[in-house]
C-alpha cells in the first residue's frame, strides 16, 4: 500500500479516535484511494444520514465536503489539516436512500502556504453526479505539525517524517 494512502488513513483514524462530529455522523467512511492531492471514498447510507423524506440529508453532504477537504490536505502529508474559511455545496439530484452507497472524489485544486482549496464530487452507484462541494481551508499553522510527513511526488514513499503504518 502506498505511503500516501497509509498516511491519509492514519489521519482519518485520528478523526475517529477523537470521537467528535465525524465519528458520530459517518464512522463507516471508507478511504479507497489516496494520492497526493486526491482522495476517493465511499459511504454506505444509514438511517441517521437521511432527511425526513428518506434521502441523504444535505447536511451530510456539506459535512463530508468539509471532512474530505481535510483529507485531501492530508494527502500532501499534513497531519493537522487546518480550519475552514469557506465551504459550499450544490445539490444536483437526490444522493440516495438507506442502503445505497455514496461515492466521492476529492481533489486539492490549489495549496499555498496559507490556504488550500478543494472540490468534492459526490456520485451515486451509477456514477452520476448527485452533488459537489468546494472547501477553502486555512493551513498556515498546520504546516509545521510534528506528525507531518514529506511524501514522494507519486505518494509511494515517505521521504521525511515517520511512516507509522
C-alpha positions as a printed NumPy array, in Angstrom:
array([[  0.   ,   0.   ,   0.   ],
       [  1.316,   3.435,  -0.924],
       [  2.553,   5.741,   1.822],
       [  0.024,   8.447,   0.886],
       [ -2.913,   6.087,   1.387],
       [ -1.459,   4.81 ,   4.69 ],
       [ -0.916,   8.356,   5.935],
       [ -4.374,   9.582,   4.88 ],
       [ -5.979,   6.608,   6.637],
       [ -3.914,   7.411,   9.737],
       [ -5.261,  10.971,   9.726],
       [ -8.815,   9.617,   9.296],
       [ -8.263,   7.245,  12.239],
       [ -7.261,  10.253,  14.333],
       [-10.54 ,  11.977,  13.331],
       [-12.425,   8.905,  14.571],
       [-10.359,   8.498,  17.733],
       [-11.284,  11.994,  18.906],
       [-14.928,  10.806,  18.939],
       [-16.179,  14.12 ,  17.578],
       [-18.574,  15.024,  14.787],
       [-17.031,  12.776,  12.126],
       [-17.165,   9.689,  14.357],
       [-20.82 ,  10.376,  15.078],
       [-22.015,  11.23 ,  11.572],
       [-20.089,   8.931,   9.243],
       [-17.914,   6.461,  11.153],
       [-18.136,   3.936,   8.309],
       [-16.476,   6.198,   5.723],
       [-14.07 ,   4.096,   3.655],
       [-10.946,   5.533,   2.037],
       [-10.228,   3.562,  -1.123],
       [ -7.53 ,   5.599,  -2.823],
       [ -5.262,   8.494,  -1.91 ],
       [ -2.537,  10.069,  -3.971],
       [ -1.011,  13.498,  -3.384],
       [ -3.862,  15.948,  -3.925],
       [ -6.605,  13.376,  -4.444],
       [ -8.734,  11.024,  -2.336],
       [-11.58 ,   8.615,  -3.17 ],
       [-14.033,   7.392,  -0.542],
       [-17.4  ,   5.739,  -0.146],
       [-20.085,   5.737,   2.493],
       [-22.997,   3.345,   2.878],
       [-26.046,   5.465,   3.695],
       [-27.526,   4.742,   7.125],
       [-30.897,   5.861,   8.504],
       [-29.248,   8.623,  10.552],
       [-27.779,  10.058,   7.304],
       [-31.215,  10.793,   5.816],
       [-33.694,  13.643,   5.92 ],
       [-37.402,  13.34 ,   6.702],
       [-38.256,  12.321,   3.123],
       [-35.825,   9.408,   3.291],
       [-32.996,  10.667,   1.082],
       [-29.452,  11.683,   2.022],
       [-29.553,  14.813,   4.179],
       [-27.918,  17.859,   2.616],
       [-26.089,  18.472,   5.888],
       [-24.334,  15.136,   5.464],
       [-23.088,  16.171,   2.029],
       [-21.895,  19.537,   3.345],
       [-20.222,  17.917,   6.341],
       [-18.487,  15.401,   4.094],
       [-17.318,  18.28 ,   1.879],
       [-15.594,  19.679,   4.963],
       [-14.045,  16.416,   6.142],
       [-12.992,  15.228,   2.708],
       [-11.383,  18.588,   2.023],
       [ -9.326,  17.978,   5.144],
       [ -8.368,  14.511,   3.946],
       [ -7.298,  15.965,   0.594],
       [ -4.94 ,  18.261,   2.519],
       [ -3.701,  15.196,   4.424],
       [ -2.712,  13.576,   1.118],
       [  0.034,  16.195,   0.977],
       [  1.498,  14.959,   4.27 ],
       [ -0.256,  17.319,   6.687],
       [ -1.452,  15.584,   9.84 ],
       [ -3.325,  18.63 ,  11.124],
       [ -5.33 ,  19.902,   8.193],
       [ -6.23 ,  23.457,   9.154],
       [ -9.57 ,  25.146,   9.647],
       [-12.385,  26.044,   7.273],
       [-12.682,  29.559,   5.934],
       [-15.278,  28.951,   3.208],
       [-17.397,  25.987,   2.234],
       [-20.357,  25.329,  -0.011],
       [-22.295,  22.595,  -1.723],
       [-24.535,  22.376,  -4.774],
       [-27.111,  19.601,  -4.996],
       [-27.809,  18.128,  -8.434],
       [-30.196,  15.256,  -7.621],
       [-31.125,  13.116,  -4.593],
       [-27.976,  11.421,  -3.282],
       [-29.516,   8.12 ,  -2.272],
       [-31.501,   6.287,   0.382],
       [-30.694,   3.94 ,   3.239],
       [-28.507,   1.099,   1.96 ],
       [-27.217,   2.993,  -1.069],
       [-23.526,   3.811,  -1.362],
       [-22.385,   7.382,  -1.891],
       [-19.029,   7.659,  -3.688],
       [-16.737,  10.675,  -3.561],
       [-13.771,  12.046,  -5.448],
       [-11.981,  14.936,  -3.773],
       [ -9.305,  16.996,  -5.466],
       [ -6.952,  19.514,  -3.916],
       [ -7.333,  22.237,  -6.527],
       [ -4.764,  24.589,  -5.   ],
       [ -2.468,  24.781,  -1.993],
       [ -0.262,  27.638,  -0.895],
       [  1.43 ,  28.49 ,   2.39 ],
       [ -1.755,  29.824,   3.987],
       [ -4.762,  28.441,   2.098],
       [ -5.821,  25.191,   0.477],
       [ -8.755,  24.74 ,  -1.924],
       [-10.638,  21.527,  -2.603],
       [-13.541,  20.213,  -4.648],
       [-15.537,  17.088,  -3.86 ],
       [-17.767,  15.341,  -6.382],
       [-20.468,  13.071,  -4.934],
       [-21.572,  10.2  ,  -7.163],
       [-24.256,   7.535,  -6.958],
       [-23.718,   3.839,  -7.77 ],
       [-24.292,   4.574, -11.488],
       [-21.518,   7.166, -11.444],
       [-23.951,  10.067, -11.809],
       [-23.054,  13.351, -10.148],
       [-25.501,  13.972,  -7.292],
       [-23.747,  16.922,  -5.632],
       [-20.447,  18.777,  -5.498],
       [-18.812,  20.915,  -2.896],
       [-15.943,  23.322,  -2.505],
       [-13.871,  23.991,   0.577],
       [-11.245,  26.564,   1.479],
       [ -9.01 ,  25.869,   4.47 ],
       [ -6.518,  27.996,   6.37 ],
       [ -3.439,  25.775,   6.701],
       [ -0.811,  28.317,   7.787],
       [ -0.312,  26.915,  11.286],
       [ -0.81 ,  23.242,  10.427],
       [  2.118,  23.095,   8.026],
       [  4.639,  22.736,  10.874],
       [  2.978,  19.947,  12.914],
       [  5.326,  17.299,  14.335],
       [  3.353,  14.436,  12.734],
       [  3.544,  15.872,   9.206],
       [  5.461,  13.899,   6.606],
       [  7.006,  14.661,   3.252],
       [  5.796,  12.252,   0.588],
       [  7.394,  11.416,  -2.719],
       [  5.736,  13.15 ,  -5.662],
       [  3.856,   9.951,  -6.556],
       [  2.887,   9.292,  -2.918],
       [  4.543,   5.891,  -2.823],
       [  7.155,   6.69 ,  -0.139],
       [  7.661,   8.843,   2.93 ],
       [ 10.78 ,  10.929,   2.347],
       [ 10.799,  12.75 ,   5.689],
       [  8.913,  12.047,   8.905],
       [  7.635,   8.864,  10.429],
       [  5.804,   6.251,   8.361],
       [  3.982,   4.565,  11.235],
       [  1.911,   2.112,   9.298]])
